[in-house]
Amino acid sequence: MKSCLAAGVVSVALLSTSCSESSHDHDHGEHDVVTTITMVLVAEGSTDTLRYSWDDPDGAGGQPPSIDTIMLAANTVYSAEIRILNDTEVPAEDLTSTIVNEGDQHQFFFRTSIADLALVAADQDVNGLPIGQRLRLTTGAAATGTIGMDLSHYDSPAAKDGQTPSDETDISIDFPAVVN
Amino acid sequence: MTIPLSLLLSLLLSFPVVMVDPHLHGVVLDHSTHRPLQGATVRVLGTRLGAITDAGGEFHVHDLRGDSVTLEVSMVGFTTQRLRVPTRGEADVVVDLLPQSMEQGVYVPTVTVIGHSSSTAAMPSQPTTVLSMEELDATRGSTFSDALENVTGVAVMRTGPSIAKPMIHGMSGTRLVLTQAGVAQEGQQWGEEHGPEIDPFLPARVTIVKGASGVRLGPNAMGGAISVDPEPLTTLTSGWRGEASSNLFSNALHGAVGGWLERTRLFDEDVSVRVHASARRAGDASTPDEVLGNTGFSAWSGAAQLTAGDQDLGLSVYGSHFATTLGIYAGSHLGNAADLQRAIERGRPSTTYDFTYAIGNPRQEIGHTLLSLQGHATLAPQTRLKVSYGWQQNDRSEFDKHNARIIGRGTDPVERARDSIARLQRSLATPAMNLLLTTYTAAAEVEHQLGSSIQGSAGVSGLRQVNDRSGRVFLVPDFLALGAGAWLYENYVAEDWSVNAGLRYDRRWLEALQQQKIYEGVSGSVGAMVDVTSDLRVQGNLGLAWRPPAVNELYSNDVHHGVARFEIGDSLLQAERSTGADLTVRWAAPSVEIEATAYGTWFSNYIFSVPDPDHPTITIRGVFPTFRFRQTQAMISGVDLSATVSVTSEVSIYGKGALVRGWDQVRAEPLFMMPADRLRLGTHVHLDDVLGMHESYVDVSVVGVRHQDQFVPGQDYVDPPPGYTLVDVAAGGIILVQSTQIRWGVTVRNLLNTSYRDYLSRYRYFADDPGRDIMIRFTVPFGDPP
């Protein structure tokens, strides 16, 4: 570490950097990673709970995610809930409540390739705009396709209008779906 | 019948009694050997006049005006010399006059070029541009790279107003070497949004070498080299002086101050020192239509230089620190590829931003510290030993705009809420990626002269580099790199031609992710320069160069948010190698100067990233296009052209153009991100004395940039933007205030406030380039005259 000595002697005032070759810490930070989205469905008039997961425990890249196929009955109304989990912690952390608590800065947008399937948000933020963490699915005739959801994050509640997705998508996933 | 103007002039001039002599004749000698120097560039400051010395070291400059002119004499390998020379009469002669050419009745100043060889990268026959401090003064912009943009064949890749990366002949980043104070700057060159960490205010001289410079600089110098050398600090004369400068820019309400102070012959010993400091702050830049949110930046820099000894034995110590905080355009940080597509379709930001100096996330915080020691010793007559040692540390932190969910831990709700706030605050202060790169370099070389006409150098160099990363973004790993190289080159100078040749071998060891890799390569060059007539010079070079794959090309494995891509490295990449050829013709007649360079570089194992549409990366944030680093055979060729015609002694018109073509020979398609064809046409009016000001000038130019039509449809998110035309205006000069020569300048870039997008701007997908920018510059010298 001769250079450190020289650096110190030559220009003490100018060189503020320490001569360490390793940076401050290797802690991976305070971020809570989303690894798993679970859709929990209950058909109207039923007590059976259906759970379908989109799971990518090793994060982006690496192993591809494991994705369940959502199985729905034809001509049925479901009430559904989306649970957002961090599987990298033991036990898994449920991040759903933080999204709901910041509901005025988030919104789920749904899309499906099945013509005869409706997905409608069943909850509201403090401004009366949909969040979409809870929703209602209404199926029609038998079909096969996909169900997708995008969670938009808004920098401020003013940017959310209930219809326009933001440029900052926190979550964007697709499930295969079968209605029969 | 037409008589050539020059002939007429020389007929007139051959009368010794004609004292109104617009013709200057001189000779440039090597101070240590007193041998004439061939190929030195002589320029008349404040004008576009100039000449190159012939085999006898002689030069002629025609069409001079005024009682005296300031000449600047520069040559690769020598310290640039500036001196004021009378054009008539004997008054105020600041240099020795040697009556060597009395037959013409012209005073011949002996321009003594001190034998301080500089750390330049060029072989004598390579196309080279030197930007003096005055030129840097006049072209200085927000970033260091702005001053390089006027050099023909150099383009600049921008990430907003604060990050600019030079590109020479279509090559940038890890295909160029930038040296500061003789030490190759080692930052995170692989990133398109990582600019060189150099203060634009540095009292320095910048040399741009176009073409492979591997023999002098080792691996990576494939496209060329940029060397930033501190102004030489003399130990011959005693005195103190300094300069204070200020730059103000209207677009981002950007203000900068800088200054330097030097004391030569401290305590009457062979010791001189100089210190430099500068600071700048810029708010959000604006396009003609809107504010680019979060594009402000701030920076400060300090440097100190100590030179001791003389020509025969001396040491120079240079230390600098550069620190900056850069805002990254808020609209460029997107969640996934679908967001980017939406932003492109909308064509403008989703939010209207208000101007502010505040810098939020995403942002970069960068510090670069350099310590350079350079020593020289004369071992024997005509043999010099030069040693250099460099230590540098590049500390880069990148902060993301918004963080994934954060929730508090704990059983009690209050405790949980407190924990959540604490975590949020820690999270905002924790970079998504921190890279600490420490590099040690050392070199020793012996410069020698064999007989009367061969000069050369032989040397060895070594490098040790450690990268330490932290954070959750994985674009480069921790690594340890070691390097060693040895070289030899010689230059033979004959009457009106010279040839040079050089060879270098380098080896690099890389240890990362439990893998050990060794790369090796040979750099070589052969060049020649011929003075066909006194007006016409032809020079050409052949060069071999190589580079080891960059660590991101080997190991990247993450979403590159700025480009919304998932980039996957390939740890089996081979070293990239190139063979380049260039030919430069320079014709410098009395009132016409034309320089044309044609070049071609053929690559084997050219490394680039290519989309893998069959394997998109599915993440919980959506689908990202996957890009993989691959290798191919490629070719980059082009033409640089510049011409100046003096219409009268005050007015000249000039043109500078550059064409670059990159071609992937395996896939038979154009290479990505090659600069679009560019032509600048302008007129320069130079007035010696007007309204009490000296060396005044007005320069009006129009730059036209063609649509980049060389692209692969569908490869990028959006096709290259249309071409554009901008008008730039500049004026400046010297005001005398009680014998202090205050240099001033006003430059208006994009005078007509045209909306445009440059193909090399990384914000081209979603925002226009900045609109009109009025820059005001002042430099006040003080202390003893130079």
Interface residues (C-beta under 8 A of the other chain):
Chain A: S3 A6 A7 V10 S11 A13 L14 L15 S16 T17 C19 S20 E21 S22 S23 H24 D25 H26 D27 H28 G29 E30 H31 D32 V33 V34 T35 I37 W54 D56 G59 A60 G61 P64 P65 I84 N86 E93 L95 S97 T98 I99 D150 H153 D155 A159 P165 S166 D167 E168 T169 D170 I171 S172 I173
Chain B: G302 A303 A304 L306 V317 G319 S320 H321 G331 H333 L334 G335 N336 A338 D339 L340 R342 A343 S350 T351 G367 T369 L371 L373 Y389 W391 Q393 D395 K401 H402 N403 A404 R405 I406 I407 R423 L424 R426 S427 T430 A432 N434 L435 L436 T438 Y440 V466 D468 R469 S470 G471 R472 N557 D558 V559 F566 I568 T617 I618 T619 I620 R621 G622 V623 F624
